[in-house]
Amino acid sequence: MDEAQERQKPRLGAAQIWNISFGFFGIQIGFALQNANMSRIFQSLGTGLDDLPALWVAAPLTGLLVQPVIGHMSDRTWLGRLGRRRPYFLAGAVLAALALFVMPEAPALWVAATMLWLLDASLNVSMEPFRAFVGDMLRKDQHSAGYAVQTAFIGAGAVVGSIFPWALDRMGVSNAAAGGGIPDTVRYAFWFGGAALFLAVLWTVLTTREYPPEAMARFDGAGEPDGEATGALAGRGYRPAAAWIGAGALVMLAVARLGLEKEVYLLGGLLAAYGLASLAAIARARRGAAAGMLGHIVGDFAGMPALMKKLALAQFFSWSALFIMWINTTPVVAQYFYKAPDPADPRYQDGANWVGVLFTVYNGVAAVAALTLLPLLAARIGRVRTHVLALLCGAAGYASFLVLRDPMALIASEVGVGIAWASILAMPYAILASALPQRKLGIYMGLFNVFVVVPQLLVATVMGSIMKRFFPTEPIWTMAFAAGVMALAALAMLRVEEPA
């Protein structure tokens, strides 16, 4: 075997690719239960429509903080037989399962909000290394297949998580609770989800073996010396960091001057915090100290490859649209399709269950499209154009909410959303993975997911202010925002060059 062959990872079979990604099936069950039911739980515990975005802030904020840190740490972890990424899969799964078991028993709103924070943090601890795991374990010519299988499992897990409350209702489980509490359909679904999440992740942990550090070094070459990162930081000026701090200050000033929702202070604080972190990392590097975690995260974020920056803009817009949908679909469907804006109305619970069915449809479409439609289109017109078309399908699906009034007709809307969802989960990662250095795949995937998390945080803080000021009792207009933002994502993808 020559040197070039020795630096190639072995080609894995279908069963091995299945095992690598099966844990994502369980993780997505947890995300689906959260996305389809948390607004329902919050409203059942007494919160108003205007307060939903503020309560959802915990989820994106947690992902923003957790993903880069976990990515950096998992790049540098090796725990013998347990490996590099798998310790994070397992720890996150245990904590997420605990949160899912406790969530439906929440006696008060603050307990539910705390459990949402724990659930999202734990899911992110498990999820982020899974993205890098595909790149770790597969040859570059198998990355597209690996991410397609992962997307199929995401869709399948979301189908199971979304449909379960509706299926329990059809089986005779009570879909109403005395005094407006959380019904048994939701309670049992969350308990099932906790068990399924843990067992699916455990399957991947037990059926895979990671390449040891010496093998990864042979596949990808020598690692980046810490001194190299320190030198790069030391050569940077303080002006960009000061600009981030200034932007944060302007946002916080706008809250006071324009009367925006108090949650927007959080957005300004995060901008300023990144600026302060940059100042600290640069100052530390100029003193000659090792870069450390903070220095590596700041340096890698500022030095992202050009392709990653262009993809990040499209991710920003597409995930903004998705988060608008997740927060608002339940109140939109209940109010406009079931004529029941009040959570105490039994028709509201029927509408909420139908949302679970709609989410099942788009996730089922995504699972099928990831393995059939998208690869066919990508082979004919390229991955970039495929992603543009898929995002436009999603924009059309959101826009249709404004003109339809038959709940059954929304199934057609969700087909468009499902095509976009499949592409969002597969195409950007397939485009990006082969262009990144394998030794830093965890941190770059974590930083790429910042552009999944930041738009969610922006929606959770700013959308509440927009709706309260202009459309306080008309949540249907959130779908118009979602359609417009998804169209912007498609336009942003036109700037991305098709990689070889």
VOVEXKOL-297606 format. One record per residue (C-alpha): residue number from 1; x, y, z; residue in one letter. Coordinates in steps of 0.25 Angstrom, whole numbers, plus 5000, padded with zeros to 4 digits. Each point is the difference from the previous one (the first is absolute). Last residue first. Layout:
N
- num|xx|yy|zz|residu
- NUM|X|Y|Z|a
...
REM end
This chain:
500
- num|xx|yy|zz|residu
- 500|4937|5084|4969|a
- 499|4993|5010|5009|p
- 498|4988|5007|4994|e
- 497|5002|5015|5003|e
- 496|4992|5006|5011|v
- 495|4994|5014|4997|r
- 494|4987|4994|4995|l
- 493|4998|4994|5014|m
- 492|4997|5014|5006|a
- 491|4988|5001|4990|l
- 490|4994|4987|5005|a
- 489|5002|5004|5015|a
- 488|4993|5013|4996|l
- 487|4988|4992|4995|a
- 486|5000|4993|5014|m
- 485|4999|5014|5007|v
- 484|4988|5004|4991|g
- 483|4993|4987|5003|a
- 482|5003|5001|5015|a
- 481|4995|5014|5001|f
- 480|4987|4997|4993|a
- 479|4998|4988|5010|m
- 478|5002|5009|5011|t
- 477|4988|5008|4995|w
- 476|4991|4989|5004|i
- 475|5003|5004|5014|p
- 474|4989|5011|5000|e
- 473|4996|5005|5014|t
- 472|5012|5009|5003|p
- 471|5003|5003|4985|f
- 470|5008|5013|4999|f
- 469|5007|5003|5014|r
- 468|4998|4986|5007|k
- 467|5004|4992|4987|m
- 466|5012|5009|4998|i
- 465|5005|4999|5014|s
- 464|4998|4985|5001|g
- 463|5007|4998|4987|m
- 462|5012|5007|5006|v
- 461|5005|4991|5011|t
- 460|4996|4986|4996|a
- 459|5002|5003|4985|v
- 458|5014|5005|5003|l
- 457|5003|4988|5009|l
- 456|4996|4991|4989|q
- 455|5008|5008|4990|p
- 454|5012|4998|5009|v
- 453|4999|4985|5002|v
- 452|5001|4995|4986|v
- 451|5011|5010|4996|f
- 450|5007|4995|5013|v
- 449|4999|4987|4994|n
- 448|5011|5003|4991|f
- 447|5009|5003|5012|l
- 446|4997|4986|5006|g
- 445|5002|4994|4986|m
- 444|5014|5007|5000|y
- 443|5003|4996|5014|i
- 442|4997|4985|4997|g
- 441|5007|5000|4987|l
- 440|5013|5005|5005|k
- 439|5009|4988|4997|r
- 438|4992|4997|4988|q
- 437|5004|5013|4993|p
- 436|4987|5005|4993|l
- 435|4997|5000|4985|a
- 434|4994|4986|5000|s
- 433|4990|5004|5011|a
- 432|4995|5013|4994|l
- 431|4992|4995|4988|i
- 430|4994|4988|5007|a
- 429|4997|5008|5012|y
- 428|4993|5011|4992|p
- 427|4992|4990|4992|m
- 426|4995|4990|5011|a
- 425|4992|5007|5011|l
- 424|4995|5012|4992|i
- 423|4997|4991|4988|s
- 422|4991|4991|5008|a
- 421|4993|5012|5007|w
- 420|4997|5007|4986|a
- 419|4994|4987|4995|i
- 418|4992|4999|5012|g
- 417|4995|5014|5000|v
- 416|4995|4998|4986|g
- 415|4993|4987|5004|v
- 414|4995|5008|5012|e
- 413|4991|5009|4992|s
- 412|4993|4988|4993|a
- 411|4997|4995|5014|i
- 410|4994|5014|5003|l
- 409|4988|4996|4991|a
- 408|4995|4991|5011|m
- 407|4999|5012|5010|p
- 406|4991|5007|4990|d
- 405|5002|5015|5001|r
- 404|5010|5003|4989|l
- 403|5005|5013|4996|v
- 402|5010|5005|5010|l
- 401|5005|4986|5003|f
- 400|5004|4999|4986|s
- 399|5012|5010|5002|a
- 398|5007|4990|5009|y
- 397|4999|4989|4989|g
- 396|5005|5009|4989|a
- 395|5012|5004|5009|a
- 394|5003|4985|5002|g
- 393|5000|4997|4985|c
- 392|5009|5012|4998|l
- 391|5010|4994|5010|l
- 390|5000|4987|4992|a
- 389|5002|5007|4987|l
- 388|5012|5008|5005|v
- 387|5006|4987|5007|h
- 386|4999|4992|4987|t
- 385|5007|5012|4993|r
- 384|5012|4999|5010|v
- 383|5001|4985|5000|r
- 382|5001|4999|4985|g
- 381|4990|5000|4988|i
- 380|4999|4985|4996|r
- 379|5007|4992|5011|a
- 378|4995|5010|5011|a
- 377|4986|4998|4994|l
- 376|5001|4985|5002|l
- 375|5006|5000|5013|p
- 374|4989|5010|5005|l
- 373|4988|4992|4995|l
- 372|5004|4986|5006|t
- 371|5007|4998|5013|l
- 370|4998|5014|5006|a
- 369|4986|5001|4993|a
- 368|4995|4988|5008|v
- 367|5004|5005|5014|a
- 366|4996|5014|4997|a
- 365|4986|4996|4995|v
- 364|4999|4993|5013|g
- 363|5005|5012|5008|n
- 362|4990|5009|4993|y
- 361|4988|4990|5002|v
- 360|5003|4998|5015|t
- 359|5001|5015|5002|f
- 358|4986|5000|4994|l
- 357|4995|4989|5009|v
- 356|5006|5006|5013|g
- 355|4993|5013|4995|v
- 354|4987|4992|5000|w
- 353|5002|4997|5014|n
- 352|5001|5015|5003|a
- 351|4987|5002|4993|g
- 350|4993|4990|5008|d
- 349|5005|5006|5012|q
- 348|4995|5013|4996|y
- 347|4987|4994|4997|r
- 346|4998|4996|5014|p
- 345|5000|5015|5004|d
- 344|5009|5003|5012|a
- 343|5012|5003|4991|p
- 342|4992|5012|4995|d
- 341|5002|5004|4985|p
- 340|4990|4990|4996|a
- 339|4994|5002|4986|k
- 338|5006|4987|4995|y
- 337|5007|5004|4987|f
- 336|5003|5015|5004|y
- 335|5002|4999|5015|q
- 334|5005|4986|5002|a
- 333|5008|5000|4987|v
- 332|5007|5013|5003|v
- 331|5002|4997|5015|p
- 330|5007|4987|4997|t
- 329|5008|5005|4988|t
- 328|5006|5011|5008|n
- 327|5013|4996|5007|i
- 326|5004|4989|4990|w
- 325|4997|5008|4988|m
- 324|5008|5012|5004|i
- 323|5011|4991|5004|f
- 322|5000|4994|4986|l
- 321|5000|5014|4993|a
- 320|5012|5005|5008|s
- 319|5007|4986|4997|w
- 318|4999|5003|4985|s
- 317|5005|5015|5002|f
- 316|5013|4996|5008|f
- 315|5003|4988|4992|q
- 314|5000|5008|4988|a
- 313|5010|5010|5006|l
- 312|5008|4988|5006|a
- 311|5002|4994|4986|l
- 310|5007|5012|4995|k
- 309|5009|5001|5013|k
- 308|5003|4985|4998|m
- 307|5005|5001|4986|l
- 306|5009|5012|5004|a
- 305|5007|4991|5011|p
- 304|4998|5005|5014|m
- 303|5011|5008|5006|g
- 302|4992|5009|5010|a
- 301|4992|4988|5006|f
- 300|5013|4991|5000|d
- 299|5008|5011|5008|g
- 298|4989|5003|5010|v
- 297|4998|4985|5002|i
- 296|5015|4997|5001|h
- 295|5002|5012|5009|g
- 294|4989|4996|5010|l
- 293|5004|4985|5000|m
- 292|5015|5003|5003|g
- 291|5009|5010|4992|a
- 290|5012|4998|5007|a
- 289|5006|5012|5007|a
- 288|5009|5009|4992|g
- 287|4995|5013|5006|r
- 286|4995|5004|4987|r
- 285|4992|4987|5000|a
- 284|4993|5003|5013|r
- 283|4997|5014|4995|a
- 282|4994|4994|4987|i
- 281|4991|4990|5008|a
- 280|4996|5011|5010|a
- 279|4996|5009|4989|l
- 278|4992|4990|4993|s
- 277|4993|4995|5012|a
- 276|4996|5015|5002|l
- 275|4995|5001|4986|g
- 274|4992|4987|5002|y
- 273|4994|5005|5012|a
- 272|4996|5013|4994|a
- 271|4992|4992|4989|l
- 270|4994|4991|5011|l
- 269|4995|5012|5008|g
- 268|4994|5006|4988|g
- 267|4992|4988|4998|l
- 266|4996|4998|5015|l
- 265|4995|5014|5000|y
- 264|4990|4996|4989|v
- 263|4993|4992|5011|e
- 262|4995|5013|5006|k
- 261|4990|5002|4989|e
- 260|5003|5013|4992|l
- 259|4996|5014|5005|g
- 258|5007|5007|4989|l
- 257|5010|5008|5008|r
- 256|5003|4989|5011|a
- 255|5001|4989|4991|v
- 254|5008|5008|4990|a
- 253|5010|5003|5010|l
- 252|5002|4985|5002|m
- 251|5002|4998|4985|v
- 250|5010|5011|5000|l
- 249|5008|4995|5011|a
- 248|5001|4986|4993|g
- 247|5004|5007|4987|a
- 246|5011|5007|5008|g
- 245|5005|4988|5007|i
- 244|5001|4993|4986|w
- 243|5007|5012|4994|a
- 242|5010|5000|5012|a
- 241|5004|4986|4996|a
- 240|5002|5003|4986|p
- 239|5009|5012|5004|r
- 238|5009|4992|5009|y
- 237|5010|4997|4990|g
- 236|5004|4986|4996|r
- 235|5015|4995|4999|g
- 234|4999|4994|5014|a
- 233|4989|4991|4996|l
- 232|5007|4994|4989|a
- 231|5012|4997|5009|g
- 230|4992|4994|5011|t
- 229|4994|4990|4989|a
- 228|5013|4996|4995|e
- 227|5006|4998|5014|g
- 226|4989|4990|5003|d
- 225|5006|4992|4989|p
- 224|4989|4995|4990|e
- 223|4999|4985|4998|g
- 222|5009|4992|4991|a
- 221|4994|4993|4988|g
- 220|4986|4997|4997|d
- 219|4999|4985|4999|f
- 218|5013|4997|5007|r
- 217|4996|5009|5012|a
- 216|4987|4993|5000|m
- 215|5007|4987|5002|a
- 214|5009|5005|5011|e
- 213|4988|5006|5007|p
- 212|4992|4987|5000|p
- 211|4989|4997|4990|y
- 210|4987|4999|5006|e
- 209|4993|4987|5003|r
- 208|4985|4998|4997|t
- 207|4989|4991|5005|t
- 206|4999|5003|5015|l
- 205|5000|5015|4999|v
- 204|4990|5000|4988|t
- 203|4990|4991|5007|w
- 202|5001|5008|5013|l
- 201|4996|5012|4992|v
- 200|4987|4993|4995|a
- 199|4998|4994|5014|l
- 198|5001|5014|5007|f
- 197|4991|5007|4990|l
- 196|4989|4989|5000|a
- 195|4999|5000|5015|a
- 194|4999|5015|5001|g
- 193|4990|5000|4988|g
- 192|4991|4990|5007|f
- 191|4999|5009|5012|w
- 190|4997|5012|4992|f
- 189|4989|4993|4992|a
- 188|4994|4995|5013|y
- 187|4999|5015|5005|r
- 186|4995|5006|4987|v
- 185|4989|4990|4998|t
- 184|4997|5001|5015|d
- 183|4996|5014|5000|p
- 182|5008|5012|5006|i
- 181|4991|5009|5009|g
- 180|4988|5008|4996|g
- 179|4992|4998|5013|g
- 178|4998|4985|4997|a
- 177|5008|4995|4989|a
- 176|4996|4997|4985|a
- 175|5006|4990|4990|n
- 174|4996|4988|5008|s
- 173|5006|4987|4994|v
- 172|4990|4993|4991|g
- 171|5009|4994|4989|m
- 170|4997|5012|4991|r
- 169|5005|5009|5011|d
- 168|5012|4992|5001|l
- 167|5003|5001|4985|a
- 166|4998|5015|5001|w
- 165|5010|5001|5011|p
- 164|5010|4991|4993|f
- 163|5000|5007|4986|i
- 162|5011|5010|5003|s
- 161|5010|4991|5007|g
- 160|4998|4989|4990|v
- 159|5001|5009|4988|v
- 158|5012|5007|5006|a
- 157|5008|4988|5001|g
- 156|4997|4996|4986|a
- 155|5004|5013|4995|g
- 154|5013|5001|5008|i
- 153|5003|4985|4996|f
- 152|4998|5004|4985|a
- 151|5009|5012|5003|t
- 150|5011|4991|5006|q
- 149|4999|4991|4988|v
- 148|5002|5012|4990|a
- 147|5011|5005|5009|y
- 146|5008|4987|4998|g
- 145|4997|4999|4985|a
- 144|5005|5014|4998|s
- 143|5012|4997|5008|h
- 142|5004|4987|4993|q
- 141|5010|5006|4990|d
- 140|5007|5007|5012|k
- 139|5002|4987|5007|r
- 138|4991|4997|5012|l
- 137|5003|4999|5015|m
- 136|5004|5013|5004|d
- 135|4992|5008|4990|g
- 134|4987|4993|5005|v
- 133|5004|5002|5015|f
- 132|5001|5015|4998|a
- 131|4985|5001|4998|r
- 130|4998|4990|5011|f
- 129|5009|5009|5009|p
- 128|4990|5011|5000|e
- 127|4988|4992|5003|m
- 126|5003|4993|5014|s
- 125|5004|5013|5007|v
- 124|4990|5008|4992|n
- 123|4989|4990|5005|l
- 122|5005|5002|5014|s
- 121|4999|5015|4999|a
- 120|4987|5000|4994|d
- 119|4994|4991|5010|l
- 118|5006|5007|5012|l
- 117|4995|5014|4995|w
- 116|4986|4994|4997|l
- 115|5000|4994|5014|m
- 114|5002|5014|5006|t
- 113|4989|5006|4992|a
- 112|4991|4988|5005|a
- 111|5004|5003|5014|v
- 110|4997|5015|4998|w
- 109|4986|4997|4995|l
- 108|4996|4992|5012|a
- 107|4997|4986|5004|p
- 106|5009|4994|4989|a
- 105|4996|4985|4999|e
- 104|5000|5000|4985|p
- 103|5015|5005|5000|m
- 102|5006|4990|5010|v
- 101|5001|4988|4991|f
- 100|5005|5008|4988|l
- 99|5010|5007|5009|a
- 98|5006|4987|5005|l
- 97|5001|4994|4986|a
- 96|5007|5013|4996|a
- 95|5010|4998|5011|l
- 94|5003|4985|4997|v
- 93|5001|5003|4985|a
- 92|5010|5012|5002|g
- 91|5009|4991|5008|a
- 90|5000|4989|4990|l
- 89|5002|5008|4987|f
- 88|5011|5008|5007|y
- 87|5008|4988|5004|p
- 86|4998|4995|4985|r
- 85|5007|5011|4994|r
- 84|5015|4996|5003|r
- 83|5000|4986|5004|g
- 82|4993|4991|5011|l
- 81|5011|4990|4998|r
- 80|5011|5010|5005|g
- 79|4994|5013|5004|l
- 78|5006|5009|4989|w
- 77|4995|5015|5000|t
- 76|5007|5011|4992|r
- 75|4990|5002|4988|d
- 74|4989|4997|5010|s
- 73|5004|5012|5009|m
- 72|5000|5010|4988|h
- 71|4986|4995|4995|g
- 70|4995|4999|5014|i
- 69|5004|5015|5002|v
- 68|4995|5004|4987|p
- 67|4986|4993|5002|q
- 66|4997|5004|5014|v
- 65|4999|5015|5001|l
- 64|4992|5002|4987|l
- 63|4992|4988|5003|g
- 62|4996|5005|5014|t
- 61|4996|5013|4994|l
- 60|4992|4994|4989|p
- 59|4992|4991|5010|a
- 58|4999|5010|5012|a
- 57|4993|5011|4991|v
- 56|4988|4992|4998|w
- 55|4993|5006|5013|l
- 54|5002|5014|4994|a
- 53|4994|4995|4987|p
- 52|4988|4995|5007|l
- 51|4997|5013|5008|d
- 50|4991|5006|4989|d
- 49|4991|4988|4999|l
- 48|4997|5000|5015|g
- 47|5005|4991|5011|t
- 46|4991|4991|5009|g
- 45|5005|4986|5002|l
- 44|4993|4996|4987|s
- 43|5006|5011|4992|q
- 42|5014|4995|5004|f
- 41|4997|4986|4997|i
- 40|4994|5003|4987|r
- 39|5012|5009|4996|s
- 38|5008|4988|5004|m
- 37|4993|4989|4992|n
- 36|5004|5000|4986|a
- 35|5014|5005|5001|n
- 34|5004|4992|5013|q
- 33|4994|4987|4996|l
- 32|5007|5001|4986|a
- 31|5013|5004|5007|f
- 30|4999|4987|5009|g
- 29|4997|4991|4988|i
- 28|5011|5007|4993|q
- 27|5010|4995|5010|i
- 26|4995|4986|4999|g
- 25|5001|4999|4985|f
- 24|5014|5007|5001|f
- 23|5005|4988|5008|g
- 22|4998|4992|4987|f
- 21|5011|5008|4993|s
- 20|5013|4992|5001|i
- 19|4992|4987|5001|n
- 18|4993|5002|4986|w
- 17|5014|5004|4994|i
- 16|5005|4987|5005|q
- 15|4988|4992|4995|a
- 14|5002|5007|4986|a
- 13|5015|4996|4999|g
- 12|5012|5008|5004|l
- 11|5011|5004|4990|r
- 10|5014|5000|5008|p
- 9|5005|5013|5003|k
- 8|5011|5005|4991|q
- 7|5014|5004|5005|r
- 6|5005|4985|4998|e
- 5|4996|5001|4986|q
- 4|5008|5012|4997|a
- 3|5012|4994|5006|e
- 2|5000|4988|4992|d
- 1|4994|4986|5004|m
REM end
